Amino acid sequence: MSSIEPTDRTAQTTGPRPLLTSQTRAGLAARLNVLDARLIGWWACHGITLLRLSLGMIFSGSGSRSSFPA
């Protein structure tokens, strides 16, 4: 019979290493907060215009569709 040496199981019992440390999470959260603030500002500035354009395209599309017989 061959002898089988036991494997080191300490790496398996401690669990996987976290992908993000607390420092990288804090940096990521700060960058996402900045991005969120910029997006909110952009939507506040351009949201009504985009809403008007999208509704205009919907009404124009449905109006032009009813002009042509099926």
PyMOL Python script that loads the backbone (N, CA, C, O; Angstrom):
from pymol import cmd

cmd.read_pdbstr("""\
ATOM      1  N   MET A   1       0.833  -1.185   0.000  1.00  0.00           N
ATOM      2  CA  MET A   1       0.000   0.000   0.000  1.00  0.00           C
ATOM      3  C   MET A   1       0.874   1.243   0.000  1.00  0.00           C
ATOM      4  O   MET A   1       1.964   1.264   0.571  1.00  0.00           O
ATOM      5  N   SER A   2       0.370   2.267  -0.650  1.00  0.00           N
ATOM      6  CA  SER A   2       1.115   3.522  -0.664  1.00  0.00           C
ATOM      7  C   SER A   2       0.607   4.415   0.460  1.00  0.00           C
ATOM      8  O   SER A   2      -0.567   4.380   0.829  1.00  0.00           O
ATOM      9  N   SER A   3       1.503   5.195   0.977  1.00  0.00           N
ATOM     10  CA  SER A   3       1.078   6.093   2.056  1.00  0.00           C
ATOM     11  C   SER A   3       0.602   7.413   1.443  1.00  0.00           C
ATOM     12  O   SER A   3       1.241   7.965   0.548  1.00  0.00           O
ATOM     13  N   ILE A   4      -0.516   7.896   1.937  1.00  0.00           N
ATOM     14  CA  ILE A   4      -1.076   9.159   1.470  1.00  0.00           C
ATOM     15  C   ILE A   4      -0.891  10.184   2.576  1.00  0.00           C
ATOM     16  O   ILE A   4      -1.333   9.996   3.710  1.00  0.00           O
ATOM     17  N   GLU A   5      -0.225  11.272   2.215  1.00  0.00           N
ATOM     18  CA  GLU A   5       0.015  12.306   3.218  1.00  0.00           C
ATOM     19  C   GLU A   5      -1.223  13.188   3.343  1.00  0.00           C
ATOM     20  O   GLU A   5      -1.874  13.497   2.345  1.00  0.00           O
ATOM     21  N   PRO A   6      -1.542  13.587   4.555  1.00  0.00           N
ATOM     22  CA  PRO A   6      -2.708  14.459   4.728  1.00  0.00           C
ATOM     23  C   PRO A   6      -2.450  15.841   4.111  1.00  0.00           C
ATOM     24  O   PRO A   6      -1.331  16.352   4.152  1.00  0.00           O
ATOM     25  N   THR A   7      -3.475  16.416   3.555  1.00  0.00           N
ATOM     26  CA  THR A   7      -3.337  17.742   2.955  1.00  0.00           C
ATOM     27  C   THR A   7      -3.567  18.815   4.013  1.00  0.00           C
ATOM     28  O   THR A   7      -4.208  18.576   5.036  1.00  0.00           O
ATOM     29  N   ASP A   8      -3.044  19.972   3.749  1.00  0.00           N
ATOM     30  CA  ASP A   8      -3.227  21.098   4.660  1.00  0.00           C
ATOM     31  C   ASP A   8      -4.614  21.692   4.411  1.00  0.00           C
ATOM     32  O   ASP A   8      -4.872  22.224   3.331  1.00  0.00           O
ATOM     33  N   ARG A   9      -5.481  21.611   5.371  1.00  0.00           N
ATOM     34  CA  ARG A   9      -6.855  22.066   5.193  1.00  0.00           C
ATOM     35  C   ARG A   9      -7.104  23.441   5.807  1.00  0.00           C
ATOM     36  O   ARG A   9      -8.258  23.861   5.898  1.00  0.00           O
ATOM     37  N   THR A  10      -6.088  24.138   6.221  1.00  0.00           N
ATOM     38  CA  THR A  10      -6.315  25.451   6.835  1.00  0.00           C
ATOM     39  C   THR A  10      -6.837  26.455   5.819  1.00  0.00           C
ATOM     40  O   THR A  10      -7.637  27.323   6.169  1.00  0.00           O
ATOM     41  N   ALA A  11      -6.402  26.355   4.575  1.00  0.00           N
ATOM     42  CA  ALA A  11      -6.875  27.279   3.548  1.00  0.00           C
ATOM     43  C   ALA A  11      -8.344  27.028   3.236  1.00  0.00           C
ATOM     44  O   ALA A  11      -9.070  27.961   2.894  1.00  0.00           O
ATOM     45  N   GLN A  12      -8.785  25.798   3.348  1.00  0.00           N
ATOM     46  CA  GLN A  12     -10.173  25.478   3.047  1.00  0.00           C
ATOM     47  C   GLN A  12     -11.104  25.872   4.180  1.00  0.00           C
ATOM     48  O   GLN A  12     -12.252  26.237   3.925  1.00  0.00           O
ATOM     49  N   THR A  13     -10.652  25.811   5.408  1.00  0.00           N
ATOM     50  CA  THR A  13     -11.526  26.106   6.535  1.00  0.00           C
ATOM     51  C   THR A  13     -11.665  27.601   6.791  1.00  0.00           C
ATOM     52  O   THR A  13     -12.642  28.026   7.408  1.00  0.00           O
ATOM     53  N   THR A  14     -10.716  28.404   6.332  1.00  0.00           N
ATOM     54  CA  THR A  14     -10.818  29.831   6.596  1.00  0.00           C
ATOM     55  C   THR A  14     -11.777  30.521   5.634  1.00  0.00           C
ATOM     56  O   THR A  14     -12.214  31.636   5.920  1.00  0.00           O
ATOM     57  N   GLY A  15     -12.116  29.912   4.521  1.00  0.00           N
ATOM     58  CA  GLY A  15     -13.036  30.496   3.557  1.00  0.00           C
ATOM     59  C   GLY A  15     -12.298  31.320   2.533  1.00  0.00           C
ATOM     60  O   GLY A  15     -11.100  31.572   2.662  1.00  0.00           O
ATOM     61  N   PRO A  16     -13.015  31.734   1.522  1.00  0.00           N
ATOM     62  CA  PRO A  16     -12.376  32.516   0.460  1.00  0.00           C
ATOM     63  C   PRO A  16     -12.062  33.931   0.921  1.00  0.00           C
ATOM     64  O   PRO A  16     -12.716  34.484   1.805  1.00  0.00           O
ATOM     65  N   ARG A  17     -11.052  34.489   0.301  1.00  0.00           N
ATOM     66  CA  ARG A  17     -10.694  35.872   0.608  1.00  0.00           C
ATOM     67  C   ARG A  17     -11.744  36.792   0.010  1.00  0.00           C
ATOM     68  O   ARG A  17     -12.268  36.505  -1.066  1.00  0.00           O
ATOM     69  N   PRO A  18     -12.063  37.892   0.681  1.00  0.00           N
ATOM     70  CA  PRO A  18     -13.041  38.819   0.110  1.00  0.00           C
ATOM     71  C   PRO A  18     -12.468  39.510  -1.123  1.00  0.00           C
ATOM     72  O   PRO A  18     -11.279  39.828  -1.169  1.00  0.00           O
ATOM     73  N   LEU A  19     -13.316  39.740  -2.117  1.00  0.00           N
ATOM     74  CA  LEU A  19     -12.866  40.396  -3.334  1.00  0.00           C
ATOM     75  C   LEU A  19     -12.593  41.871  -3.103  1.00  0.00           C
ATOM     76  O   LEU A  19     -11.659  42.434  -3.675  1.00  0.00           O
ATOM     77  N   LEU A  20     -13.403  42.493  -2.267  1.00  0.00           N
ATOM     78  CA  LEU A  20     -13.232  43.904  -1.974  1.00  0.00           C
ATOM     79  C   LEU A  20     -12.925  44.080  -0.497  1.00  0.00           C
ATOM     80  O   LEU A  20     -13.642  43.570   0.364  1.00  0.00           O
ATOM     81  N   THR A  21     -11.870  44.796  -0.216  1.00  0.00           N
ATOM     82  CA  THR A  21     -11.574  45.109   1.173  1.00  0.00           C
ATOM     83  C   THR A  21     -12.404  46.318   1.580  1.00  0.00           C
ATOM     84  O   THR A  21     -13.049  46.945   0.740  1.00  0.00           O
ATOM     85  N   SER A  22     -12.388  46.636   2.842  1.00  0.00           N
ATOM     86  CA  SER A  22     -13.185  47.769   3.306  1.00  0.00           C
ATOM     87  C   SER A  22     -12.693  49.082   2.707  1.00  0.00           C
ATOM     88  O   SER A  22     -13.481  50.002   2.490  1.00  0.00           O
ATOM     89  N   GLN A  23     -11.398  49.170   2.443  1.00  0.00           N
ATOM     90  CA  GLN A  23     -10.853  50.392   1.845  1.00  0.00           C
ATOM     91  C   GLN A  23     -11.318  50.532   0.394  1.00  0.00           C
ATOM     92  O   GLN A  23     -11.690  51.627  -0.027  1.00  0.00           O
ATOM     93  N   THR A  24     -11.303  49.450  -0.369  1.00  0.00           N
ATOM     94  CA  THR A  24     -11.756  49.550  -1.753  1.00  0.00           C
ATOM     95  C   THR A  24     -13.267  49.738  -1.825  1.00  0.00           C
ATOM     96  O   THR A  24     -13.764  50.381  -2.750  1.00  0.00           O
ATOM     97  N   ARG A  25     -14.004  49.187  -0.864  1.00  0.00           N
ATOM     98  CA  ARG A  25     -15.449  49.429  -0.821  1.00  0.00           C
ATOM     99  C   ARG A  25     -15.746  50.889  -0.561  1.00  0.00           C
ATOM    100  O   ARG A  25     -16.651  51.459  -1.171  1.00  0.00           O
ATOM    101  N   ALA A  26     -14.994  51.500   0.338  1.00  0.00           N
ATOM    102  CA  ALA A  26     -15.209  52.916   0.643  1.00  0.00           C
ATOM    103  C   ALA A  26     -14.888  53.781  -0.564  1.00  0.00           C
ATOM    104  O   ALA A  26     -15.609  54.737  -0.850  1.00  0.00           O
ATOM    105  N   GLY A  27     -13.809  53.456  -1.278  1.00  0.00           N
ATOM    106  CA  GLY A  27     -13.457  54.209  -2.476  1.00  0.00           C
ATOM    107  C   GLY A  27     -14.498  54.036  -3.572  1.00  0.00           C
ATOM    108  O   GLY A  27     -14.840  54.993  -4.266  1.00  0.00           O
ATOM    109  N   LEU A  28     -14.999  52.820  -3.727  1.00  0.00           N
ATOM    110  CA  LEU A  28     -16.021  52.552  -4.721  1.00  0.00           C
ATOM    111  C   LEU A  28     -17.321  53.272  -4.366  1.00  0.00           C
ATOM    112  O   LEU A  28     -17.983  53.829  -5.241  1.00  0.00           O
ATOM    113  N   ALA A  29     -17.680  53.260  -3.102  1.00  0.00           N
ATOM    114  CA  ALA A  29     -18.896  53.950  -2.671  1.00  0.00           C
ATOM    115  C   ALA A  29     -18.778  55.453  -2.912  1.00  0.00           C
ATOM    116  O   ALA A  29     -19.748  56.089  -3.325  1.00  0.00           O
ATOM    117  N   ALA A  30     -17.618  56.018  -2.664  1.00  0.00           N
ATOM    118  CA  ALA A  30     -17.428  57.451  -2.885  1.00  0.00           C
ATOM    119  C   ALA A  30     -17.540  57.786  -4.368  1.00  0.00           C
ATOM    120  O   ALA A  30     -18.158  58.788  -4.731  1.00  0.00           O
ATOM    121  N   ARG A  31     -16.951  56.960  -5.227  1.00  0.00           N
ATOM    122  CA  ARG A  31     -17.037  57.222  -6.672  1.00  0.00           C
ATOM    123  C   ARG A  31     -18.462  57.056  -7.179  1.00  0.00           C
ATOM    124  O   ARG A  31     -18.906  57.812  -8.044  1.00  0.00           O
ATOM    125  N   LEU A  32     -19.186  56.068  -6.645  1.00  0.00           N
ATOM    126  CA  LEU A  32     -20.577  55.885  -7.051  1.00  0.00           C
ATOM    127  C   LEU A  32     -21.460  57.031  -6.578  1.00  0.00           C
ATOM    128  O   LEU A  32     -22.403  57.409  -7.274  1.00  0.00           O
ATOM    129  N   ASN A  33     -21.173  57.585  -5.418  1.00  0.00           N
ATOM    130  CA  ASN A  33     -21.926  58.737  -4.926  1.00  0.00           C
ATOM    131  C   ASN A  33     -21.714  59.943  -5.823  1.00  0.00           C
ATOM    132  O   ASN A  33     -22.658  60.685  -6.097  1.00  0.00           O
ATOM    133  N   VAL A  34     -20.487  60.149  -6.284  1.00  0.00           N
ATOM    134  CA  VAL A  34     -20.197  61.258  -7.197  1.00  0.00           C
ATOM    135  C   VAL A  34     -20.923  61.047  -8.520  1.00  0.00           C
ATOM    136  O   VAL A  34     -21.524  61.977  -9.057  1.00  0.00           O
ATOM    137  N   LEU A  35     -20.868  59.827  -9.044  1.00  0.00           N
ATOM    138  CA  LEU A  35     -21.552  59.516 -10.287  1.00  0.00           C
ATOM    139  C   LEU A  35     -23.061  59.696 -10.136  1.00  0.00           C
ATOM    140  O   LEU A  35     -23.715  60.220 -11.037  1.00  0.00           O
ATOM    141  N   ASP A  36     -23.606  59.273  -9.020  1.00  0.00           N
ATOM    142  CA  ASP A  36     -25.029  59.411  -8.758  1.00  0.00           C
ATOM    143  C   ASP A  36     -25.435  60.884  -8.717  1.00  0.00           C
ATOM    144  O   ASP A  36     -26.466  61.258  -9.277  1.00  0.00           O
ATOM    145  N   ALA A  37     -24.645  61.707  -8.068  1.00  0.00           N
ATOM    146  CA  ALA A  37     -24.951  63.131  -7.996  1.00  0.00           C
ATOM    147  C   ALA A  37     -24.904  63.780  -9.382  1.00  0.00           C
ATOM    148  O   ALA A  37     -25.736  64.628  -9.704  1.00  0.00           O
ATOM    149  N   ARG A  38     -23.931  63.379 -10.193  1.00  0.00           N
ATOM    150  CA  ARG A  38     -23.843  63.930 -11.550  1.00  0.00           C
ATOM    151  C   ARG A  38     -25.024  63.499 -12.403  1.00  0.00           C
ATOM    152  O   ARG A  38     -25.566  64.305 -13.159  1.00  0.00           O
ATOM    153  N   LEU A  39     -25.432  62.233 -12.291  1.00  0.00           N
ATOM    154  CA  LEU A  39     -26.581  61.759 -13.057  1.00  0.00           C
ATOM    155  C   LEU A  39     -27.873  62.440 -12.625  1.00  0.00           C
ATOM    156  O   LEU A  39     -28.704  62.776 -13.468  1.00  0.00           O
ATOM    157  N   ILE A  40     -28.049  62.645 -11.349  1.00  0.00           N
ATOM    158  CA  ILE A  40     -29.246  63.329 -10.858  1.00  0.00           C
ATOM    159  C   ILE A  40     -29.289  64.750 -11.388  1.00  0.00           C
ATOM    160  O   ILE A  40     -30.349  65.233 -11.785  1.00  0.00           O
ATOM    161  N   GLY A  41     -28.154  65.421 -11.399  1.00  0.00           N
ATOM    162  CA  GLY A  41     -28.093  66.775 -11.941  1.00  0.00           C
ATOM    163  C   GLY A  41     -28.402  66.811 -13.427  1.00  0.00           C
ATOM    164  O   GLY A  41     -29.109  67.700 -13.899  1.00  0.00           O
ATOM    165  N   TRP A  42     -27.867  65.838 -14.166  1.00  0.00           N
ATOM    166  CA  TRP A  42     -28.116  65.795 -15.607  1.00  0.00           C
ATOM    167  C   TRP A  42     -29.588  65.541 -15.892  1.00  0.00           C
ATOM    168  O   TRP A  42     -30.174  66.191 -16.758  1.00  0.00           O
ATOM    169  N   TRP A  43     -30.201  64.585 -15.159  1.00  0.00           N
ATOM    170  CA  TRP A  43     -31.614  64.291 -15.364  1.00  0.00           C
ATOM    171  C   TRP A  43     -32.488  65.469 -14.955  1.00  0.00           C
ATOM    172  O   TRP A  43     -33.508  65.727 -15.595  1.00  0.00           O
ATOM    173  N   ALA A  44     -32.113  66.184 -13.911  1.00  0.00           N
ATOM    174  CA  ALA A  44     -32.889  67.353 -13.496  1.00  0.00           C
ATOM    175  C   ALA A  44     -32.844  68.430 -14.568  1.00  0.00           C
ATOM    176  O   ALA A  44     -33.817  69.160 -14.762  1.00  0.00           O
ATOM    177  N   CYS A  45     -31.732  68.530 -15.256  1.00  0.00           N
ATOM    178  CA  CYS A  45     -31.565  69.553 -16.280  1.00  0.00           C
ATOM    179  C   CYS A  45     -32.228  69.162 -17.602  1.00  0.00           C
ATOM    180  O   CYS A  45     -32.800  70.022 -18.272  1.00  0.00           O
ATOM    181  N   HIS A  46     -32.166  67.907 -17.985  1.00  0.00           N
ATOM    182  CA  HIS A  46     -32.605  67.475 -19.315  1.00  0.00           C
ATOM    183  C   HIS A  46     -33.814  66.551 -19.306  1.00  0.00           C
ATOM    184  O   HIS A  46     -34.267  66.143 -20.375  1.00  0.00           O
ATOM    185  N   GLY A  47     -34.344  66.210 -18.163  1.00  0.00           N
ATOM    186  CA  GLY A  47     -35.422  65.215 -18.083  1.00  0.00           C
ATOM    187  C   GLY A  47     -36.704  65.641 -18.776  1.00  0.00           C
ATOM    188  O   GLY A  47     -37.306  64.842 -19.495  1.00  0.00           O
ATOM    189  N   ILE A  48     -37.138  66.881 -18.578  1.00  0.00           N
ATOM    190  CA  ILE A  48     -38.380  67.356 -19.190  1.00  0.00           C
ATOM    191  C   ILE A  48     -38.254  67.387 -20.708  1.00  0.00           C
ATOM    192  O   ILE A  48     -39.193  67.022 -21.416  1.00  0.00           O
ATOM    193  N   THR A  49     -37.104  67.820 -21.209  1.00  0.00           N
ATOM    194  CA  THR A  49     -36.886  67.851 -22.660  1.00  0.00           C
ATOM    195  C   THR A  49     -36.947  66.445 -23.244  1.00  0.00           C
ATOM    196  O   THR A  49     -37.570  66.230 -24.283  1.00  0.00           O
ATOM    197  N   LEU A  50     -36.305  65.490 -22.584  1.00  0.00           N
ATOM    198  CA  LEU A  50     -36.335  64.109 -23.074  1.00  0.00           C
ATOM    199  C   LEU A  50     -37.747  63.528 -23.006  1.00  0.00           C
ATOM    200  O   LEU A  50     -38.141  62.759 -23.883  1.00  0.00           O
ATOM    201  N   LEU A  51     -38.500  63.884 -21.987  1.00  0.00           N
ATOM    202  CA  LEU A  51     -39.878  63.415 -21.876  1.00  0.00           C
ATOM    203  C   LEU A  51     -40.724  63.972 -23.014  1.00  0.00           C
ATOM    204  O   LEU A  51     -41.525  63.249 -23.607  1.00  0.00           O
ATOM    205  N   ARG A  52     -40.549  65.249 -23.318  1.00  0.00           N
ATOM    206  CA  ARG A  52     -41.299  65.866 -24.413  1.00  0.00           C
ATOM    207  C   ARG A  52     -40.951  65.212 -25.751  1.00  0.00           C
ATOM    208  O   ARG A  52     -41.838  64.923 -26.554  1.00  0.00           O
ATOM    209  N   LEU A  53     -39.676  64.984 -25.984  1.00  0.00           N
ATOM    210  CA  LEU A  53     -39.259  64.348 -27.245  1.00  0.00           C
ATOM    211  C   LEU A  53     -39.809  62.930 -27.374  1.00  0.00           C
ATOM    212  O   LEU A  53     -40.280  62.541 -28.443  1.00  0.00           O
ATOM    213  N   SER A  54     -39.751  62.165 -26.301  1.00  0.00           N
ATOM    214  CA  SER A  54     -40.224  60.783 -26.371  1.00  0.00           C
ATOM    215  C   SER A  54     -41.736  60.733 -26.575  1.00  0.00           C
ATOM    216  O   SER A  54     -42.224  59.916 -27.355  1.00  0.00           O
ATOM    217  N   LEU A  55     -42.481  61.591 -25.888  1.00  0.00           N
ATOM    218  CA  LEU A  55     -43.929  61.608 -26.094  1.00  0.00           C
ATOM    219  C   LEU A  55     -44.275  62.086 -27.502  1.00  0.00           C
ATOM    220  O   LEU A  55     -45.219  61.583 -28.111  1.00  0.00           O
ATOM    221  N   GLY A  56     -43.522  63.047 -28.020  1.00  0.00           N
ATOM    222  CA  GLY A  56     -43.741  63.497 -29.387  1.00  0.00           C
ATOM    223  C   GLY A  56     -43.513  62.392 -30.395  1.00  0.00           C
ATOM    224  O   GLY A  56     -44.267  62.266 -31.360  1.00  0.00           O
ATOM    225  N   MET A  57     -42.471  61.581 -30.181  1.00  0.00           N
ATOM    226  CA  MET A  57     -42.212  60.460 -31.095  1.00  0.00           C
ATOM    227  C   MET A  57     -43.319  59.420 -31.004  1.00  0.00           C
ATOM    228  O   MET A  57     -43.707  58.845 -32.021  1.00  0.00           O
ATOM    229  N   ILE A  58     -43.831  59.169 -29.816  1.00  0.00           N
ATOM    230  CA  ILE A  58     -44.901  58.179 -29.654  1.00  0.00           C
ATOM    231  C   ILE A  58     -46.170  58.653 -30.354  1.00  0.00           C
ATOM    232  O   ILE A  58     -46.792  57.894 -31.096  1.00  0.00           O
ATOM    233  N   PHE A  59     -46.557  59.916 -30.118  1.00  0.00           N
ATOM    234  CA  PHE A  59     -47.778  60.427 -30.736  1.00  0.00           C
ATOM    235  C   PHE A  59     -47.619  60.564 -32.246  1.00  0.00           C
ATOM    236  O   PHE A  59     -48.562  60.292 -32.989  1.00  0.00           O
ATOM    237  N   SER A  60     -46.454  60.975 -32.707  1.00  0.00           N
ATOM    238  CA  SER A  60     -46.228  61.068 -34.161  1.00  0.00           C
ATOM    239  C   SER A  60     -46.262  59.691 -34.797  1.00  0.00           C
ATOM    240  O   SER A  60     -46.825  59.522 -35.878  1.00  0.00           O
ATOM    241  N   GLY A  61     -45.683  58.733 -34.158  1.00  0.00           N
ATOM    242  CA  GLY A  61     -45.674  57.364 -34.698  1.00  0.00           C
ATOM    243  C   GLY A  61     -47.054  56.773 -34.765  1.00  0.00           C
ATOM    244  O   GLY A  61     -47.413  56.145 -35.760  1.00  0.00           O
ATOM    245  N   SER A  62     -47.837  56.963 -33.722  1.00  0.00           N
ATOM    246  CA  SER A  62     -49.203  56.400 -33.750  1.00  0.00           C
ATOM    247  C   SER A  62     -50.082  57.187 -34.710  1.00  0.00           C
ATOM    248  O   SER A  62     -50.971  56.602 -35.327  1.00  0.00           O
ATOM    249  N   GLY A  63     -49.870  58.487 -34.861  1.00  0.00           N
ATOM    250  CA  GLY A  63     -50.650  59.269 -35.805  1.00  0.00           C
ATOM    251  C   GLY A  63     -50.319  58.910 -37.231  1.00  0.00           C
ATOM    252  O   GLY A  63     -51.221  58.803 -38.062  1.00  0.00           O
ATOM    253  N   SER A  64     -49.047  58.719 -37.539  1.00  0.00           N
ATOM    254  CA  SER A  64     -48.668  58.363 -38.905  1.00  0.00           C
ATOM    255  C   SER A  64     -49.088  56.935 -39.244  1.00  0.00           C
ATOM    256  O   SER A  64     -49.362  56.627 -40.404  1.00  0.00           O
ATOM    257  N   ARG A  65     -49.137  56.087 -38.266  1.00  0.00           N
ATOM    258  CA  ARG A  65     -49.535  54.713 -38.512  1.00  0.00           C
ATOM    259  C   ARG A  65     -51.015  54.627 -38.869  1.00  0.00           C
ATOM    260  O   ARG A  65     -51.422  53.792 -39.676  1.00  0.00           O
ATOM    261  N   SER A  66     -51.810  55.498 -38.262  1.00  0.00           N
ATOM    262  CA  SER A  66     -53.240  55.448 -38.551  1.00  0.00           C
ATOM    263  C   SER A  66     -53.549  56.068 -39.916  1.00  0.00           C
ATOM    264  O   SER A  66     -54.653  55.888 -40.429  1.00  0.00           O
ATOM    265  N   SER A  67     -52.608  56.788 -40.511  1.00  0.00           N
ATOM    266  CA  SER A  67     -52.822  57.387 -41.831  1.00  0.00           C
ATOM    267  C   SER A  67     -52.761  56.355 -42.943  1.00  0.00           C
ATOM    268  O   SER A  67     -53.366  56.544 -43.998  1.00  0.00           O
ATOM    269  N   PHE A  68     -52.048  55.283 -42.724  1.00  0.00           N
ATOM    270  CA  PHE A  68     -51.880  54.253 -43.750  1.00  0.00           C
ATOM    271  C   PHE A  68     -52.797  53.074 -43.450  1.00  0.00           C
ATOM    272  O   PHE A  68     -52.802  52.561 -42.330  1.00  0.00           O
ATOM    273  N   PRO A  69     -53.574  52.639 -44.443  1.00  0.00           N
ATOM    274  CA  PRO A  69     -54.446  51.482 -44.207  1.00  0.00           C
ATOM    275  C   PRO A  69     -53.615  50.189 -44.056  1.00  0.00           C
ATOM    276  O   PRO A  69     -52.542  50.049 -44.644  1.00  0.00           O
ATOM    277  N   ALA A  70     -54.127  49.288 -43.280  1.00  0.00           N
ATOM    278  CA  ALA A  70     -53.409  48.038 -43.035  1.00  0.00           C
ATOM    279  C   ALA A  70     -53.534  47.050 -44.144  1.00  0.00           C
ATOM    280  O   ALA A  70     -52.976  45.956 -44.062  1.00  0.00           O
TER     281      ALA A  70
END
""", "prot")
cmd.dss("prot")
cmd.show_as("cartoon", "prot")
cmd.util.cbc("prot")
cmd.orient("prot")
